[in-house]
Amino acid sequence: MRTDSSPGPLPAREHLPATDAGTPVLDVVIPVFNEEKDLQPCVLRLHQHLKSTFPYAFRITIADNASIDTTPQVASRLAAELAEVRSFRLEQKGRGRALRTVWSASDAPILAYMDVDLSTDLNALLPLVAPLISGHSDLAIGSRLSRSSRVVRGAKREFISRTYNLILRGSLQARFSDAQCGFKAIRRDVAQVLLPLVEDTGWFFDTEMLVLAERAGLRIHEVPVDWVDDPDSTVHIVKTATDDLKGVWRVGKALAGGSLPLDRLARPFGDDPRDREIQDVPTGLARQLVGFCVVGGLSTLFYLLLYTVFRQFSGSQIANALALLVSAIANTAANRRLTFGVRGRGGAVKHQAQGLVVFGIGLILTSGSLAALNAASSDPGHTTELAVLIAANLAATVLRFLLFRAWVFPDRPDDDRPSTVVASHTPAPNTHDTYDPPYDSTPFRAGEAADRSWRDATLQLQPVRPTDTDPRDRR
């Protein structure tokens, strides 16, 4: 269902200006579970590094995932001693849950996280967030699989990591190289719209977020990192791998079914200010023309193949009508999805009906051309017929694109989009389609936790999804 609270497409990225010391540009979240031993040296080392190398105001947020040792006390003590450190308590485990809660409530324009063991060299932190600050990219990830990365870890973890990323490439067509590295960052404006679409609350959270961002066309920056394996890690590899594969299946099914409203994540063409000065250029025209030409070329080949087959047992007019009808249905479906980006089944019947009207116009053009050819020659050759049909189809193709763009799949005027950007589980309104995503539709605004329990730096947080359980281990 369409709702007025659904956000429109993301605005163009802007370079973030330096802000007052009280407003941090970067918020680094450290999810922890029973880390009483490693937490203090980790935070002190990270704090010292940021103090000495990071040119913007920053914050370090400790997100405690229901620790049962003295981790909460250590976190509270660090928050009291260091002005740039805050601590929050969640009563349920799950790294994804912790990141979603803290990131949703943070006021910093750049949000990052890293594992408490600091396996990743901190010298990669500034290169990680710099493209987000400059406005060049939307997300950034550390990659241990880059050629220039230097990694120290056992053969077992190396094999598992590379196998998992191969699975992502083969099943979800992921192009990023390292989904599991605990070293990532995201712009807050992107997180406000992307996080409500991410369902996982555990270790698969990172992968799901990256896959959806990449499918929506957001820019993901990769930074080669130096990484040393933590020999004391208690990650349950088999359990984590099983849950990750279940997540791959769930996300792949949602993407194939078109139930995810990824259009709300699209960036406008022309982030460069000079591009915004261009007047009277239809939005997305260049991309749509390319897509339409590709679909049109394939449809023409399909049409000619069908015509040749039908011509074996029928006259030219009947063969032309049948071939054009079948190819028109396929052409409308392909243009709907690939050229104009309409997903889901809603409105498909209407679009096919409108496509058949466009087909009727093409039929008139091609049939008229054949009639004129038959009038000029009593027995035209097959090659001549094909040449005339190709010329007629070129004219019909131009008309088809104009009708598709202006009537069947019209662009939504910018003035119709709501001015208040609110992250919501409900899809963005458009004239193309309707959606029924399998997510909770309760909206929340930037600065609020997804469970609306965010209040201050000392209060405990309720979990984002109270019915979820996450029996997996730390962070």
FISELO-356400 format. One record per residue (C-alpha): residue number from 1; z, x, y. Coordinates in steps of 0.25 Angstrom, whole numbers. Layout:
@resi = NUM&zz = Z&xx = X&yy = Y
...
END
This chain:
@resi = 1&zz = 0&xx = 0&yy = 0
@resi = 2&zz = -3&xx = 5&yy = 14
@resi = 3&zz = 9&xx = 6&yy = 23
@resi = 4&zz = 10&xx = 10&yy = 38
@resi = 5&zz = 20&xx = 21&yy = 35
@resi = 6&zz = 10&xx = 29&yy = 27
@resi = 7&zz = 6&xx = 42&yy = 34
@resi = 8&zz = -8&xx = 45&yy = 38
@resi = 9&zz = -15&xx = 58&yy = 35
@resi = 10&zz = -8&xx = 71&yy = 39
@resi = 11&zz = -11&xx = 76&yy = 53
@resi = 12&zz = -17&xx = 89&yy = 55
@resi = 13&zz = -8&xx = 101&yy = 53
@resi = 14&zz = -2&xx = 108&yy = 65
@resi = 15&zz = 3&xx = 122&yy = 67
@resi = 16&zz = 19&xx = 120&yy = 68
@resi = 17&zz = 24&xx = 125&yy = 81
@resi = 18&zz = 37&xx = 133&yy = 81
@resi = 19&zz = 49&xx = 124&yy = 83
@resi = 20&zz = 63&xx = 124&yy = 88
@resi = 21&zz = 73&xx = 132&yy = 79
@resi = 22&zz = 80&xx = 119&yy = 76
@resi = 23&zz = 67&xx = 113&yy = 69
@resi = 24&zz = 63&xx = 122&yy = 57
@resi = 25&zz = 48&xx = 124&yy = 54
@resi = 26&zz = 51&xx = 127&yy = 40
@resi = 27&zz = 61&xx = 121&yy = 30
@resi = 28&zz = 62&xx = 129&yy = 17
@resi = 29&zz = 68&xx = 120&yy = 6
@resi = 30&zz = 75&xx = 127&yy = -6
@resi = 31&zz = 78&xx = 117&yy = -17
@resi = 32&zz = 90&xx = 122&yy = -26
@resi = 33&zz = 97&xx = 117&yy = -38
@resi = 34&zz = 110&xx = 125&yy = -43
@resi = 35&zz = 106&xx = 137&yy = -35
@resi = 36&zz = 120&xx = 142&yy = -30
@resi = 37&zz = 117&xx = 156&yy = -33
@resi = 38&zz = 103&xx = 158&yy = -27
@resi = 39&zz = 103&xx = 148&yy = -16
@resi = 40&zz = 111&xx = 157&yy = -5
@resi = 41&zz = 103&xx = 170&yy = -7
@resi = 42&zz = 90&xx = 162&yy = -7
@resi = 43&zz = 93&xx = 154&yy = 6
@resi = 44&zz = 98&xx = 167&yy = 13
@resi = 45&zz = 86&xx = 175&yy = 9
@resi = 46&zz = 77&xx = 163&yy = 14
@resi = 47&zz = 84&xx = 161&yy = 27
@resi = 48&zz = 84&xx = 176&yy = 30
@resi = 49&zz = 69&xx = 177&yy = 27
@resi = 50&zz = 66&xx = 165&yy = 36
@resi = 51&zz = 75&xx = 170&yy = 47
@resi = 52&zz = 67&xx = 183&yy = 48
@resi = 53&zz = 53&xx = 179&yy = 45
@resi = 54&zz = 50&xx = 164&yy = 48
@resi = 55&zz = 46&xx = 162&yy = 62
@resi = 56&zz = 50&xx = 147&yy = 63
@resi = 57&zz = 63&xx = 139&yy = 61
@resi = 58&zz = 66&xx = 136&yy = 47
@resi = 59&zz = 76&xx = 129&yy = 38
@resi = 60&zz = 80&xx = 132&yy = 23
@resi = 61&zz = 84&xx = 119&yy = 16
@resi = 62&zz = 92&xx = 120&yy = 3
@resi = 63&zz = 89&xx = 108&yy = -6
@resi = 64&zz = 99&xx = 106&yy = -17
@resi = 65&zz = 94&xx = 99&yy = -29
@resi = 66&zz = 108&xx = 93&yy = -34
@resi = 67&zz = 114&xx = 107&yy = -37
@resi = 68&zz = 127&xx = 106&yy = -45
@resi = 69&zz = 132&xx = 120&yy = -42
@resi = 70&zz = 136&xx = 126&yy = -29
@resi = 71&zz = 122&xx = 126&yy = -23
@resi = 72&zz = 125&xx = 114&yy = -13
@resi = 73&zz = 137&xx = 122&yy = -7
@resi = 74&zz = 128&xx = 135&yy = -6
@resi = 75&zz = 117&xx = 127&yy = 1
@resi = 76&zz = 127&xx = 121&yy = 11
@resi = 77&zz = 133&xx = 134&yy = 14
@resi = 78&zz = 120&xx = 140&yy = 17
@resi = 79&zz = 116&xx = 128&yy = 26
@resi = 80&zz = 129&xx = 130&yy = 34
@resi = 81&zz = 127&xx = 145&yy = 36
@resi = 82&zz = 112&xx = 145&yy = 39
@resi = 83&zz = 107&xx = 136&yy = 50
@resi = 84&zz = 93&xx = 136&yy = 44
@resi = 85&zz = 98&xx = 131&yy = 30
@resi = 86&zz = 100&xx = 117&yy = 26
@resi = 87&zz = 105&xx = 111&yy = 12
@resi = 88&zz = 102&xx = 98&yy = 6
@resi = 89&zz = 107&xx = 92&yy = -7
@resi = 90&zz = 99&xx = 83&yy = -16
@resi = 91&zz = 106&xx = 76&yy = -28
@resi = 92&zz = 94&xx = 77&yy = -37
@resi = 93&zz = 86&xx = 89&yy = -42
@resi = 94&zz = 71&xx = 91&yy = -40
@resi = 95&zz = 64&xx = 101&yy = -32
@resi = 96&zz = 54&xx = 91&yy = -27
@resi = 97&zz = 65&xx = 81&yy = -23
@resi = 98&zz = 72&xx = 92&yy = -15
@resi = 99&zz = 59&xx = 96&yy = -8
@resi = 100&zz = 55&xx = 82&yy = -5
@resi = 101&zz = 68&xx = 78&yy = 1
@resi = 102&zz = 70&xx = 90&yy = 10
@resi = 103&zz = 56&xx = 91&yy = 14
@resi = 104&zz = 55&xx = 77&yy = 18
@resi = 105&zz = 67&xx = 78&yy = 27
@resi = 106&zz = 64&xx = 91&yy = 33
@resi = 107&zz = 60&xx = 92&yy = 48
@resi = 108&zz = 53&xx = 106&yy = 46
@resi = 109&zz = 38&xx = 105&yy = 47
@resi = 110&zz = 36&xx = 115&yy = 36
@resi = 111&zz = 44&xx = 113&yy = 23
@resi = 112&zz = 45&xx = 123&yy = 12
@resi = 113&zz = 53&xx = 126&yy = -1
@resi = 114&zz = 56&xx = 138&yy = -10
@resi = 115&zz = 64&xx = 140&yy = -23
@resi = 116&zz = 78&xx = 145&yy = -21
@resi = 117&zz = 75&xx = 158&yy = -29
@resi = 118&zz = 66&xx = 163&yy = -19
@resi = 119&zz = 56&xx = 168&yy = -29
@resi = 120&zz = 45&xx = 167&yy = -18
@resi = 121&zz = 45&xx = 179&yy = -8
@resi = 122&zz = 49&xx = 173&yy = 5
@resi = 123&zz = 38&xx = 181&yy = 12
@resi = 124&zz = 29&xx = 170&yy = 8
@resi = 125&zz = 37&xx = 159&yy = 15
@resi = 126&zz = 30&xx = 161&yy = 29
@resi = 127&zz = 16&xx = 162&yy = 23
@resi = 128&zz = 20&xx = 149&yy = 16
@resi = 129&zz = 23&xx = 141&yy = 28
@resi = 130&zz = 14&xx = 147&yy = 39
@resi = 131&zz = 2&xx = 139&yy = 35
@resi = 132&zz = 10&xx = 126&yy = 36
@resi = 133&zz = 16&xx = 130&yy = 49
@resi = 134&zz = 2&xx = 134&yy = 55
@resi = 135&zz = -4&xx = 120&yy = 50
@resi = 136&zz = -14&xx = 127&yy = 41
@resi = 137&zz = -8&xx = 121&yy = 28
@resi = 138&zz = 0&xx = 109&yy = 23
@resi = 139&zz = 8&xx = 115&yy = 11
@resi = 140&zz = 10&xx = 130&yy = 6
@resi = 141&zz = 14&xx = 135&yy = -7
@resi = 142&zz = 18&xx = 149&yy = -13
@resi = 143&zz = 9&xx = 153&yy = -24
@resi = 144&zz = 13&xx = 163&yy = -35
@resi = 145&zz = -1&xx = 162&yy = -41
@resi = 146&zz = -9&xx = 168&yy = -30
@resi = 147&zz = -16&xx = 181&yy = -33
@resi = 148&zz = -7&xx = 188&yy = -22
@resi = 149&zz = 6&xx = 182&yy = -27
@resi = 150&zz = 16&xx = 191&yy = -33
@resi = 151&zz = 24&xx = 184&yy = -44
@resi = 152&zz = 35&xx = 189&yy = -54
@resi = 153&zz = 38&xx = 179&yy = -65
@resi = 154&zz = 37&xx = 178&yy = -80
@resi = 155&zz = 25&xx = 175&yy = -88
@resi = 156&zz = 30&xx = 161&yy = -92
@resi = 157&zz = 32&xx = 156&yy = -78
@resi = 158&zz = 19&xx = 162&yy = -74
@resi = 159&zz = 11&xx = 155&yy = -85
@resi = 160&zz = 18&xx = 142&yy = -82
@resi = 161&zz = 15&xx = 142&yy = -67
@resi = 162&zz = 0&xx = 146&yy = -69
@resi = 163&zz = -1&xx = 135&yy = -80
@resi = 164&zz = 5&xx = 125&yy = -71
@resi = 165&zz = -4&xx = 128&yy = -59
@resi = 166&zz = -16&xx = 128&yy = -69
@resi = 167&zz = -12&xx = 114&yy = -73
@resi = 168&zz = -11&xx = 109&yy = -59
@resi = 169&zz = -25&xx = 115&yy = -56
@resi = 170&zz = -31&xx = 108&yy = -68
@resi = 171&zz = -24&xx = 95&yy = -67
@resi = 172&zz = -22&xx = 92&yy = -52
@resi = 173&zz = -33&xx = 102&yy = -47
@resi = 174&zz = -22&xx = 109&yy = -39
@resi = 175&zz = -27&xx = 121&yy = -31
@resi = 176&zz = -14&xx = 127&yy = -26
@resi = 177&zz = -10&xx = 139&yy = -35
@resi = 178&zz = 5&xx = 138&yy = -37
@resi = 179&zz = 12&xx = 124&yy = -37
@resi = 180&zz = 26&xx = 128&yy = -42
@resi = 181&zz = 30&xx = 140&yy = -33
@resi = 182&zz = 43&xx = 136&yy = -26
@resi = 183&zz = 37&xx = 140&yy = -12
@resi = 184&zz = 30&xx = 129&yy = -4
@resi = 185&zz = 29&xx = 123&yy = 10
@resi = 186&zz = 24&xx = 110&yy = 16
@resi = 187&zz = 22&xx = 105&yy = 30
@resi = 188&zz = 31&xx = 93&yy = 33
@resi = 189&zz = 21&xx = 84&yy = 38
@resi = 190&zz = 14&xx = 86&yy = 24
@resi = 191&zz = 27&xx = 84&yy = 16
@resi = 192&zz = 30&xx = 71&yy = 23
@resi = 193&zz = 17&xx = 65&yy = 17
@resi = 194&zz = 16&xx = 73&yy = 4
@resi = 195&zz = 30&xx = 73&yy = -1
@resi = 196&zz = 30&xx = 57&yy = -3
@resi = 197&zz = 18&xx = 59&yy = -13
@resi = 198&zz = 25&xx = 69&yy = -21
@resi = 199&zz = 33&xx = 63&yy = -33
@resi = 200&zz = 39&xx = 74&yy = -40
@resi = 201&zz = 53&xx = 78&yy = -37
@resi = 202&zz = 54&xx = 91&yy = -45
@resi = 203&zz = 46&xx = 103&yy = -48
@resi = 204&zz = 33&xx = 96&yy = -48
@resi = 205&zz = 35&xx = 92&yy = -33
@resi = 206&zz = 28&xx = 105&yy = -28
@resi = 207&zz = 15&xx = 103&yy = -37
@resi = 208&zz = 14&xx = 88&yy = -33
@resi = 209&zz = 15&xx = 91&yy = -19
@resi = 210&zz = 5&xx = 102&yy = -19
@resi = 211&zz = -5&xx = 94&yy = -28
@resi = 212&zz = -4&xx = 82&yy = -18
@resi = 213&zz = -6&xx = 90&yy = -6
@resi = 214&zz = -18&xx = 97&yy = -12
@resi = 215&zz = -24&xx = 84&yy = -16
@resi = 216&zz = -22&xx = 79&yy = -2
@resi = 217&zz = -30&xx = 91&yy = 4
@resi = 218&zz = -18&xx = 97&yy = 10
@resi = 219&zz = -18&xx = 112&yy = 12
@resi = 220&zz = -9&xx = 121&yy = 3
@resi = 221&zz = -7&xx = 135&yy = 7
@resi = 222&zz = -3&xx = 145&yy = -4
@resi = 223&zz = 5&xx = 158&yy = -2
@resi = 224&zz = 5&xx = 169&yy = -12
@resi = 225&zz = 20&xx = 172&yy = -15
@resi = 226&zz = 28&xx = 183&yy = -22
@resi = 227&zz = 36&xx = 176&yy = -32
@resi = 228&zz = 47&xx = 181&yy = -42
@resi = 229&zz = 51&xx = 172&yy = -53
@resi = 230&zz = 66&xx = 168&yy = -53
@resi = 231&zz = 71&xx = 172&yy = -67
@resi = 232&zz = 83&xx = 162&yy = -66
@resi = 233&zz = 74&xx = 150&yy = -63
@resi = 234&zz = 79&xx = 138&yy = -72
@resi = 235&zz = 66&xx = 130&yy = -71
@resi = 236&zz = 64&xx = 122&yy = -84
@resi = 237&zz = 49&xx = 126&yy = -86
@resi = 238&zz = 46&xx = 116&yy = -97
@resi = 239&zz = 52&xx = 104&yy = -90
@resi = 240&zz = 46&xx = 108&yy = -76
@resi = 241&zz = 32&xx = 110&yy = -82
@resi = 242&zz = 33&xx = 96&yy = -89
@resi = 243&zz = 37&xx = 89&yy = -76
@resi = 244&zz = 26&xx = 96&yy = -69
@resi = 245&zz = 15&xx = 92&yy = -79
@resi = 246&zz = 20&xx = 78&yy = -77
@resi = 247&zz = 19&xx = 79&yy = -62
@resi = 248&zz = 5&xx = 84&yy = -64
@resi = 249&zz = 1&xx = 72&yy = -72
@resi = 250&zz = 8&xx = 63&yy = -62
@resi = 251&zz = 1&xx = 69&yy = -50
@resi = 252&zz = -12&xx = 70&yy = -57
@resi = 253&zz = -12&xx = 55&yy = -61
@resi = 254&zz = -8&xx = 51&yy = -46
@resi = 255&zz = -20&xx = 59&yy = -40
@resi = 256&zz = -30&xx = 54&yy = -50
@resi = 257&zz = -25&xx = 40&yy = -47
@resi = 258&zz = -26&xx = 41&yy = -32
@resi = 259&zz = -12&xx = 36&yy = -30
@resi = 260&zz = -8&xx = 47&yy = -21
@resi = 261&zz = -11&xx = 45&yy = -6
@resi = 262&zz = -15&xx = 59&yy = -3
@resi = 263&zz = -24&xx = 55&yy = 9
@resi = 264&zz = -12&xx = 54&yy = 18
@resi = 265&zz = -10&xx = 70&yy = 16
@resi = 266&zz = -24&xx = 73&yy = 21
@resi = 267&zz = -25&xx = 82&yy = 33
@resi = 268&zz = -35&xx = 78&yy = 44
@resi = 269&zz = -48&xx = 87&yy = 45
@resi = 270&zz = -47&xx = 97&yy = 56
@resi = 271&zz = -33&xx = 103&yy = 58
@resi = 272&zz = -39&xx = 112&yy = 68
@resi = 273&zz = -37&xx = 106&yy = 82
@resi = 274&zz = -51&xx = 108&yy = 85
@resi = 275&zz = -55&xx = 99&yy = 74
@resi = 276&zz = -47&xx = 88&yy = 80
@resi = 277&zz = -55&xx = 88&yy = 93
@resi = 278&zz = -67&xx = 84&yy = 85
@resi = 279&zz = -71&xx = 69&yy = 89
@resi = 280&zz = -78&xx = 58&yy = 81
@resi = 281&zz = -78&xx = 66&yy = 68
@resi = 282&zz = -74&xx = 56&yy = 56
@resi = 283&zz = -62&xx = 61&yy = 48
@resi = 284&zz = -66&xx = 67&yy = 35
@resi = 285&zz = -81&xx = 65&yy = 37
@resi = 286&zz = -85&xx = 79&yy = 32
@resi = 287&zz = -76&xx = 78&yy = 20
@resi = 288&zz = -81&xx = 64&yy = 17
@resi = 289&zz = -96&xx = 68&yy = 19
@resi = 290&zz = -94&xx = 80&yy = 9
@resi = 291&zz = -87&xx = 71&yy = -1
@resi = 292&zz = -98&xx = 60&yy = 0
@resi = 293&zz = -109&xx = 69&yy = -1
@resi = 294&zz = -104&xx = 75&yy = -14
@resi = 295&zz = -101&xx = 61&yy = -20
@resi = 296&zz = -114&xx = 56&yy = -15
@resi = 297&zz = -122&xx = 68&yy = -22
@resi = 298&zz = -115&xx = 65&yy = -35
@resi = 299&zz = -117&xx = 50&yy = -34
@resi = 300&zz = -132&xx = 53&yy = -31
@resi = 301&zz = -133&xx = 61&yy = -44
@resi = 302&zz = -126&xx = 50&yy = -51
@resi = 303&zz = -135&xx = 39&yy = -45
@resi = 304&zz = -147&xx = 47&yy = -49
@resi = 305&zz = -143&xx = 49&yy = -63
@resi = 306&zz = -139&xx = 34&yy = -65
@resi = 307&zz = -152&xx = 30&yy = -59
@resi = 308&zz = -160&xx = 39&yy = -69
@resi = 309&zz = -152&xx = 33&yy = -80
@resi = 310&zz = -154&xx = 18&yy = -76
@resi = 311&zz = -168&xx = 20&yy = -73
@resi = 312&zz = -171&xx = 23&yy = -87
@resi = 313&zz = -169&xx = 8&yy = -90
@resi = 314&zz = -170&xx = 1&yy = -77
@resi = 315&zz = -179&xx = 0&yy = -65
@resi = 316&zz = -177&xx = 9&yy = -53
@resi = 317&zz = -170&xx = -2&yy = -44
@resi = 318&zz = -160&xx = -6&yy = -55
@resi = 319&zz = -157&xx = 9&yy = -59
@resi = 320&zz = -155&xx = 12&yy = -44
@resi = 321&zz = -145&xx = 0&yy = -42
@resi = 322&zz = -137&xx = 4&yy = -55
@resi = 323&zz = -136&xx = 19&yy = -52
@resi = 324&zz = -133&xx = 16&yy = -37
@resi = 325&zz = -122&xx = 6&yy = -41
@resi = 326&zz = -115&xx = 15&yy = -51
@resi = 327&zz = -116&xx = 28&yy = -42
@resi = 328&zz = -111&xx = 20&yy = -30
@resi = 329&zz = -98&xx = 16&yy = -37
@resi = 330&zz = -96&xx = 30&yy = -41
@resi = 331&zz = -100&xx = 35&yy = -27
@resi = 332&zz = -90&xx = 25&yy = -21
@resi = 333&zz = -78&xx = 30&yy = -30
@resi = 334&zz = -81&xx = 45&yy = -28
@resi = 335&zz = -82&xx = 43&yy = -12
@resi = 336&zz = -70&xx = 35&yy = -12
@resi = 337&zz = -62&xx = 46&yy = -19
@resi = 338&zz = -69&xx = 59&yy = -15
@resi = 339&zz = -75&xx = 56&yy = -1
@resi = 340&zz = -65&xx = 47&yy = 5
@resi = 341&zz = -53&xx = 50&yy = -2
@resi = 342&zz = -49&xx = 36&yy = -7
@resi = 343&zz = -39&xx = 37&yy = -18
@resi = 344&zz = -34&xx = 26&yy = -27
@resi = 345&zz = -39&xx = 13&yy = -32
@resi = 346&zz = -36&xx = 4&yy = -21
@resi = 347&zz = -48&xx = 0&yy = -13
@resi = 348&zz = -58&xx = 5&yy = -24
@resi = 349&zz = -64&xx = -8&yy = -27
@resi = 350&zz = -67&xx = -11&yy = -12
@resi = 351&zz = -73&xx = 3&yy = -10
@resi = 352&zz = -82&xx = 1&yy = -22
@resi = 353&zz = -86&xx = -13&yy = -17
@resi = 354&zz = -89&xx = -6&yy = -3
@resi = 355&zz = -96&xx = 5&yy = -10
@resi = 356&zz = -105&xx = -5&yy = -17
@resi = 357&zz = -109&xx = -11&yy = -4
@resi = 358&zz = -113&xx = 3&yy = 0
@resi = 359&zz = -120&xx = 4&yy = -14
@resi = 360&zz = -128&xx = -8&yy = -10
@resi = 361&zz = -133&xx = -2&yy = 3
@resi = 362&zz = -137&xx = 11&yy = -5
@resi = 363&zz = -144&xx = 2&yy = -16
@resi = 364&zz = -152&xx = -5&yy = -5
@resi = 365&zz = -157&xx = 9&yy = 0
@resi = 366&zz = -160&xx = 15&yy = -13
@resi = 367&zz = -167&xx = 2&yy = -19
@resi = 368&zz = -175&xx = 0&yy = -6
@resi = 369&zz = -180&xx = 15&yy = -8
@resi = 370&zz = -184&xx = 12&yy = -22
@resi = 371&zz = -191&xx = -1&yy = -18
@resi = 372&zz = -198&xx = 7&yy = -7
@resi = 373&zz = -202&xx = 17&yy = -17
@resi = 374&zz = -207&xx = 7&yy = -28
@resi = 375&zz = -215&xx = 0&yy = -17
@resi = 376&zz = -222&xx = 13&yy = -13
@resi = 377&zz = -224&xx = 18&yy = -28
@resi = 378&zz = -226&xx = 9&yy = -40
@resi = 379&zz = -220&xx = 19&yy = -49
@resi = 380&zz = -212&xx = 30&yy = -42
@resi = 381&zz = -207&xx = 42&yy = -50
@resi = 382&zz = -193&xx = 44&yy = -54
@resi = 383&zz = -192&xx = 56&yy = -45
@resi = 384&zz = -197&xx = 48&yy = -33
@resi = 385&zz = -187&xx = 37&yy = -36
@resi = 386&zz = -175&xx = 47&yy = -36
@resi = 387&zz = -180&xx = 54&yy = -23
@resi = 388&zz = -181&xx = 40&yy = -16
@resi = 389&zz = -167&xx = 36&yy = -21
@resi = 390&zz = -161&xx = 50&yy = -17
@resi = 391&zz = -166&xx = 47&yy = -3
@resi = 392&zz = -161&xx = 33&yy = -2
@resi = 393&zz = -148&xx = 37&yy = -8
@resi = 394&zz = -146&xx = 48&yy = 3
@resi = 395&zz = -148&xx = 37&yy = 14
@resi = 396&zz = -138&xx = 28&yy = 6
@resi = 397&zz = -128&xx = 39&yy = 5
@resi = 398&zz = -127&xx = 41&yy = 20
@resi = 399&zz = -125&xx = 26&yy = 22
@resi = 400&zz = -115&xx = 26&yy = 10
@resi = 401&zz = -106&xx = 37&yy = 17
@resi = 402&zz = -106&xx = 30&yy = 30
@resi = 403&zz = -102&xx = 17&yy = 23
@resi = 404&zz = -92&xx = 24&yy = 14
@resi = 405&zz = -85&xx = 30&yy = 26
@resi = 406&zz = -86&xx = 19&yy = 36
@resi = 407&zz = -84&xx = 7&yy = 27
@resi = 408&zz = -79&xx = 10&yy = 12
@resi = 409&zz = -69&xx = 22&yy = 15
@resi = 410&zz = -67&xx = 21&yy = 30
@resi = 411&zz = -58&xx = 31&yy = 37
@resi = 412&zz = -45&xx = 26&yy = 42
@resi = 413&zz = -43&xx = 27&yy = 57
@resi = 414&zz = -33&xx = 37&yy = 62
@resi = 415&zz = -27&xx = 26&yy = 71
@resi = 416&zz = -23&xx = 18&yy = 59
@resi = 417&zz = -14&xx = 29&yy = 54
@resi = 418&zz = 1&xx = 27&yy = 57
@resi = 419&zz = 6&xx = 37&yy = 67
@resi = 420&zz = 20&xx = 39&yy = 60
@resi = 421&zz = 19&xx = 49&yy = 48
@resi = 422&zz = 28&xx = 45&yy = 37
@resi = 423&zz = 28&xx = 51&yy = 23
@resi = 424&zz = 27&xx = 39&yy = 13
@resi = 425&zz = 24&xx = 37&yy = -1
@resi = 426&zz = 14&xx = 26&yy = 3
@resi = 427&zz = 0&xx = 30&yy = 5
@resi = 428&zz = -7&xx = 32&yy = 18
@resi = 429&zz = -15&xx = 20&yy = 23
@resi = 430&zz = -30&xx = 20&yy = 23
@resi = 431&zz = -41&xx = 11&yy = 22
@resi = 432&zz = -46&xx = 18&yy = 9
@resi = 433&zz = -36&xx = 14&yy = -2
@resi = 434&zz = -22&xx = 10&yy = -6
@resi = 435&zz = -13&xx = 17&yy = -15
@resi = 436&zz = -1&xx = 15&yy = -24
@resi = 437&zz = 5&xx = 28&yy = -26
@resi = 438&zz = 17&xx = 29&yy = -36
@resi = 439&zz = 27&xx = 34&yy = -25
@resi = 440&zz = 38&xx = 27&yy = -18
@resi = 441&zz = 33&xx = 21&yy = -5
@resi = 442&zz = 45&xx = 23&yy = 4
@resi = 443&zz = 41&xx = 31&yy = 16
@resi = 444&zz = 50&xx = 41&yy = 23
@resi = 445&zz = 48&xx = 49&yy = 36
@resi = 446&zz = 48&xx = 64&yy = 39
@resi = 447&zz = 63&xx = 69&yy = 40
@resi = 448&zz = 68&xx = 59&yy = 29
@resi = 449&zz = 70&xx = 63&yy = 15
@resi = 450&zz = 62&xx = 54&yy = 5
@resi = 451&zz = 75&xx = 47&yy = 1
@resi = 452&zz = 79&xx = 45&yy = 16
@resi = 453&zz = 92&xx = 53&yy = 13
@resi = 454&zz = 90&xx = 65&yy = 22
@resi = 455&zz = 101&xx = 66&yy = 33
@resi = 456&zz = 106&xx = 80&yy = 36
@resi = 457&zz = 107&xx = 93&yy = 31
@resi = 458&zz = 121&xx = 91&yy = 24
@resi = 459&zz = 119&xx = 77&yy = 17
@resi = 460&zz = 114&xx = 76&yy = 3
@resi = 461&zz = 101&xx = 70&yy = 0
@resi = 462&zz = 97&xx = 60&yy = -10
@resi = 463&zz = 85&xx = 63&yy = -19
@resi = 464&zz = 72&xx = 58&yy = -15
@resi = 465&zz = 70&xx = 51&yy = -28
@resi = 466&zz = 83&xx = 46&yy = -34
@resi = 467&zz = 77&xx = 41&yy = -47
@resi = 468&zz = 71&xx = 55&yy = -50
@resi = 469&zz = 78&xx = 65&yy = -59
@resi = 470&zz = 74&xx = 79&yy = -60
@resi = 471&zz = 80&xx = 86&yy = -72
@resi = 472&zz = 73&xx = 99&yy = -69
@resi = 473&zz = 80&xx = 111&yy = -64
@resi = 474&zz = 82&xx = 118&yy = -51
@resi = 475&zz = 76&xx = 115&yy = -37
END
